Amino acid sequence: MAQPKSHPPVVLIVAVFSRHPDALQWATEQLRQKYGPLLAASPTYPFEHTDYYTPTMGPDLRKQLLAFQTLVPPETLPDVKLATNELEAKLAQSGCYPETRPINLDPGYLDAGKFVLVSTKNHAHRIYLRDGIFAEVTLYYEKKCFRPWPWTYLDYRQPVVLDFLEQVRSWYKLRLASVPAQA
């Protein structure tokens, strides 16, 4: 019988999007304070593959992925999602923006074989974790690149995202190789 092993720590990644550059900066600073220094930030790119968010967030949304230097246990992702929901609510309640949801924060993690997002929304391909939080494998790594599933959001299929995640994955593999094995 195989014995369970703990999973190595993973790279925390948070997707931030808004139509307000100052809201993106605010969220980035809040996340840095909570999760430590950034390893890398993707270029911002237009979030234009759906208008699902337009009624609550407005038009002309921009998105950016943030990767954090401090590796985290993957089982902490429900806590991260709950914390990012609180940050979203805090900014919305500030009254600084006309939209009911001026920012969206979508956390996930990257390890050598996949990129995972967490959500409060259930769906056939999502696994319930706890506290109303679900996880999905959004991309998997095969034949030297990240690949989408049928359910992968269109913006996560873009070269800007895939290239960024590949760079983070390379750093992650080097980081794990430099950590001594635990007895």
NORUR-V43918 format. One record per residue. RES is the residue in three letters. SS is DSSP state (alpha for helix, beta for strand, coil for the rest). BURIAL is # if it has 16 or more other ideal C-beta (glycine too) atoms within 10 Angstrom, else .. Layout:
# NORUR-V43918
<<RES/SS/BURIAL> <RES/SS/BURIAL>>
This chain:
# NORUR-V43918
<<MET/coil/.> <ALA/coil/.> <GLN/coil/.> <PRO/coil/.> <LYS/coil/.> <SER/coil/.> <HIS/coil/.> <PRO/coil/.> <PRO/coil/#> <VAL/beta/#> <VAL/beta/#> <LEU/beta/#> <ILE/beta/#> <VAL/beta/#> <ALA/beta/#> <VAL/beta/#> <PHE/beta/#> <SER/beta/#> <ARG/coil/#> <HIS/coil/#> <PRO/alpha/.> <ASP/alpha/.> <ALA/alpha/#> <LEU/alpha/#> <GLN/alpha/.> <TRP/alpha/#> <ALA/alpha/#> <THR/alpha/#> <GLU/alpha/.> <GLN/alpha/#> <LEU/alpha/#> <ARG/alpha/.> <GLN/alpha/.> <LYS/alpha/.> <TYR/alpha/#> <GLY/coil/.> <PRO/coil/.> <LEU/beta/.> <LEU/beta/#> <ALA/beta/.> <ALA/beta/.> <SER/coil/#> <PRO/coil/.> <THR/coil/#> <TYR/beta/#> <PRO/beta/.> <PHE/coil/#> <GLU/coil/.> <HIS/coil/.> <THR/coil/.> <ASP/coil/.> <TYR/coil/.> <TYR/coil/#> <THR/alpha/.> <PRO/alpha/.> <THR/alpha/.> <MET/alpha/#> <GLY/coil/#> <PRO/coil/.> <ASP/coil/.> <LEU/coil/#> <ARG/beta/#> <LYS/beta/#> <GLN/beta/#> <LEU/beta/#> <LEU/beta/#> <ALA/beta/#> <PHE/beta/#> <GLN/coil/.> <THR/coil/.> <LEU/coil/#> <VAL/beta/#> <PRO/coil/.> <PRO/alpha/#> <GLU/alpha/.> <THR/alpha/.> <LEU/alpha/#> <PRO/alpha/#> <ASP/alpha/.> <VAL/alpha/#> <LYS/alpha/#> <LEU/alpha/#> <ALA/alpha/#> <THR/alpha/#> <ASN/alpha/.> <GLU/alpha/.> <LEU/alpha/#> <GLU/alpha/#> <ALA/alpha/.> <LYS/alpha/.> <LEU/alpha/#> <ALA/alpha/#> <GLN/alpha/.> <SER/coil/.> <GLY/coil/.> <CYS/coil/.> <TYR/coil/#> <PRO/coil/.> <GLU/coil/#> <THR/coil/.> <ARG/coil/#> <PRO/coil/#> <ILE/coil/#> <ASN/beta/#> <LEU/beta/#> <ASP/beta/#> <PRO/beta/#> <GLY/beta/#> <TYR/beta/#> <LEU/beta/#> <ASP/beta/#> <ALA/coil/.> <GLY/coil/.> <LYS/beta/#> <PHE/beta/#> <VAL/beta/#> <LEU/beta/#> <VAL/beta/#> <SER/beta/#> <THR/coil/.> <LYS/coil/.> <ASN/coil/.> <HIS/coil/.> <ALA/coil/.> <HIS/coil/.> <ARG/coil/#> <ILE/beta/.> <TYR/beta/.> <LEU/beta/.> <ARG/beta/.> <ASP/coil/.> <GLY/coil/.> <ILE/beta/#> <PHE/beta/#> <ALA/beta/#> <GLU/beta/#> <VAL/beta/#> <THR/beta/#> <LEU/beta/#> <TYR/beta/.> <TYR/beta/#> <GLU/beta/.> <LYS/coil/.> <LYS/coil/.> <CYS/beta/.> <PHE/beta/#> <ARG/beta/.> <PRO/beta/.> <TRP/coil/.> <PRO/coil/.> <TRP/coil/.> <THR/coil/#> <TYR/coil/#> <LEU/alpha/.> <ASP/alpha/#> <TYR/alpha/#> <ARG/alpha/.> <GLN/coil/.> <PRO/alpha/.> <VAL/alpha/#> <VAL/alpha/#> <LEU/alpha/#> <ASP/alpha/.> <PHE/alpha/#> <LEU/alpha/#> <GLU/alpha/#> <GLN/alpha/.> <VAL/alpha/#> <ARG/alpha/#> <SER/alpha/.> <TRP/alpha/#> <TYR/alpha/#> <LYS/alpha/.> <LEU/alpha/.> <ARG/alpha/.> <LEU/alpha/.> <ALA/alpha/.> <SER/alpha/.> <VAL/coil/.> <PRO/coil/.> <ALA/coil/.> <GLN/coil/.> <ALA/coil/.>>
